Amino acid sequence: LFDALYEAGKQSGQGTSDDLNGYKPEGIARLDSTTRYGRRCSAAVAHLKPALRRPNLTLQTRALSRKLIIKNSRALGVEYEVNGQLARAFAAKEVIVSCGAIKSPHLLMLSG
């Protein structure tokens, strides 16, 4: 059904877009959505839930990162606070900082 609508929009001059996140978001386009087993779902259901079964992943909720643990210019882990208590988590291979556009640089600044 979408393909027919897309073609009709193209032929009528309505305009089309191959990527609503691209340089030209105007026009008829297919919306990006996260799906699993053919049904819409959240990113957590599609990506996080399956990863939680991995033995090398621990998810700590309601935690506030205080600083990265750095030694010899290498990030080894993170110091964080949960329920008013400081804790540390160390990575076996790599530390991935993913706190968003504002908080990632903030965490790096707190870490020295």
PEMOZI-V424800 format. One record per residue. SS is DSSP state (@ for helix, = for strand, . for the rest). PHI is phi in whole degrees, 0 to 359 (* if undefined). NEAR is the number of other C-alpha atoms within 12 Angstrom. Layout:
BEGIN
ss=SS phi=PHI near=NEAR
ss=SS phi=PHI near=NEAR
END
This chain:
BEGIN
ss=. phi=* near=8
ss=@ phi=298 near=12
ss=@ phi=301 near=13
ss=@ phi=293 near=12
ss=@ phi=296 near=18
ss=@ phi=299 near=21
ss=@ phi=297 near=19
ss=@ phi=297 near=17
ss=@ phi=296 near=19
ss=@ phi=297 near=18
ss=@ phi=291 near=13
ss=@ phi=274 near=13
ss=. phi=83 near=12
ss=. phi=294 near=16
ss=. phi=94 near=19
ss== phi=225 near=24
ss=. phi=223 near=21
ss=. phi=277 near=19
ss=. phi=209 near=16
ss=. phi=293 near=17
ss=. phi=264 near=13
ss=. phi=272 near=13
ss=. phi=288 near=10
ss=. phi=231 near=14
ss=. phi=276 near=16
ss=. phi=279 near=17
ss=. phi=113 near=24
ss== phi=282 near=26
ss=. phi=206 near=25
ss=. phi=278 near=19
ss=. phi=284 near=16
ss=. phi=285 near=13
ss=. phi=207 near=14
ss=. phi=270 near=16
ss== phi=231 near=16
ss== phi=217 near=16
ss=. phi=56 near=9
ss=. phi=79 near=9
ss== phi=237 near=11
ss== phi=294 near=15
ss=. phi=203 near=17
ss=. phi=281 near=14
ss=@ phi=297 near=15
ss=@ phi=297 near=15
ss=@ phi=291 near=17
ss=@ phi=285 near=19
ss=@ phi=243 near=15
ss=@ phi=286 near=16
ss=@ phi=305 near=17
ss=@ phi=296 near=14
ss=@ phi=288 near=16
ss=. phi=296 near=16
ss=. phi=282 near=12
ss=. phi=291 near=11
ss=. phi=289 near=9
ss=. phi=261 near=13
ss=. phi=231 near=17
ss=. phi=237 near=15
ss=. phi=255 near=15
ss=. phi=251 near=17
ss=. phi=267 near=11
ss=. phi=56 near=12
ss=. phi=247 near=19
ss== phi=241 near=22
ss== phi=291 near=31
ss== phi=261 near=28
ss== phi=190 near=29
ss== phi=277 near=33
ss== phi=268 near=27
ss== phi=240 near=20
ss== phi=220 near=12
ss=. phi=53 near=7
ss=. phi=63 near=10
ss== phi=233 near=18
ss== phi=284 near=24
ss== phi=256 near=23
ss== phi=181 near=25
ss== phi=219 near=31
ss== phi=260 near=26
ss== phi=220 near=26
ss== phi=241 near=19
ss== phi=219 near=16
ss=. phi=54 near=12
ss=. phi=78 near=12
ss== phi=251 near=14
ss== phi=279 near=16
ss== phi=218 near=21
ss== phi=228 near=21
ss== phi=230 near=25
ss== phi=247 near=22
ss=. phi=267 near=21
ss=. phi=284 near=12
ss=. phi=238 near=12
ss=. phi=213 near=17
ss=. phi=253 near=19
ss=. phi=250 near=19
ss=. phi=266 near=23
ss=. phi=217 near=14
ss=. phi=250 near=15
ss=@ phi=97 near=12
ss=@ phi=293 near=11
ss=@ phi=263 near=12
ss=@ phi=283 near=17
ss=@ phi=298 near=19
ss=@ phi=298 near=17
ss=@ phi=298 near=19
ss=@ phi=297 near=25
ss=@ phi=297 near=24
ss=@ phi=294 near=13
ss=@ phi=296 near=18
ss=. phi=273 near=24
ss=. phi=91 near=16
END
